[in-house]
């Protein structure tokens, strides 16, 4: 494999509080990336291990819900977005 080549592979779907996140491995950078799917709002996470990514995913969903509450608006319901 040539230097600078990024290899990504989809691993799994994570679920937390009804929100689902797609997980990909970026072998070139040595990290896992996650993104909440089926929402128009952008919620992304990354971690060096599956446990770190899981904690980051859950914390990001909680942060999103707290952010929406602080603005006095309801969060986008899972599965109702893009």
C-alpha positions as CSV (number, residue, x, y, z in Angstrom):
1,X,0.0,0.0,0.0
2,X,1.3,3.4,-0.9
3,X,2.0,6.0,1.7
4,X,-0.8,8.4,2.2
5,X,-3.4,5.9,1.0
6,X,-6.4,5.9,3.2
7,X,-8.3,2.7,3.8
8,X,-11.7,2.9,5.3
9,X,-14.0,0.0,6.0
10,X,-17.5,0.0,7.5
11,X,-17.6,-2.0,10.7
12,X,-21.0,-1.8,12.4
13,X,-24.0,0.2,13.6
14,X,-24.1,1.5,17.1
15,X,-27.4,2.5,18.8
16,X,-28.0,4.8,21.8
17,X,-31.2,6.4,23.0
18,X,-32.8,5.5,19.6
19,X,-30.0,7.2,17.6
20,X,-27.9,5.0,15.3
21,X,-24.3,5.6,14.3
22,X,-22.4,4.2,11.4
23,X,-18.8,3.2,12.4
24,X,-15.9,3.2,10.0
25,X,-12.2,2.3,10.5
26,X,-9.6,4.6,9.0
27,X,-6.6,2.4,8.9
28,X,-4.4,5.2,7.6
29,X,-5.1,7.4,10.6
30,X,-5.5,4.5,13.0
31,X,-8.8,5.7,14.3
32,X,-12.5,4.8,14.3
33,X,-15.0,7.4,13.0
34,X,-18.7,7.4,13.8
35,X,-21.5,9.5,12.5
36,X,-25.2,9.5,13.6
37,X,-27.3,8.5,10.7
38,X,-30.8,9.4,9.6
39,X,-30.7,13.0,11.0
40,X,-30.2,16.3,9.3
41,X,-28.2,17.4,12.3
42,X,-24.5,16.5,12.0
43,X,-23.2,14.5,15.0
44,X,-19.7,12.9,14.5
45,X,-17.3,11.1,16.9
46,X,-13.9,9.4,16.8
47,X,-11.9,7.1,19.0
48,X,-8.8,5.1,19.1
49,X,-10.6,1.9,20.3
50,X,-14.1,0.5,20.2
51,X,-14.7,1.3,23.8
52,X,-13.5,4.9,23.4
53,X,-15.7,5.3,20.3
54,X,-18.7,3.9,22.2
55,X,-18.2,6.4,25.1
56,X,-17.7,9.3,22.6
57,X,-20.9,8.3,20.7
58,X,-23.0,8.2,23.8
59,X,-21.5,11.5,25.1
60,X,-22.2,13.1,21.7
61,X,-25.8,12.0,21.7
62,X,-26.2,13.3,25.3
63,X,-24.5,16.6,24.4
64,X,-26.8,17.0,21.4
65,X,-29.9,16.4,23.5
66,X,-28.6,18.8,26.2
67,X,-27.9,21.4,23.5
68,X,-31.4,21.1,22.1
69,X,-32.9,21.4,25.5
70,X,-30.8,24.5,26.3
71,X,-32.2,26.2,23.2
72,X,-35.7,25.3,24.1
73,X,-36.2,23.1,21.1
74,X,-36.8,19.4,20.7
75,X,-34.1,17.3,19.2
76,X,-34.6,15.7,15.8
77,X,-36.2,12.4,16.3
78,X,-34.1,9.4,15.2
79,X,-34.9,8.2,11.7
80,X,-36.7,11.3,10.7
81,X,-33.8,13.1,9.0
82,X,-31.9,12.7,5.8
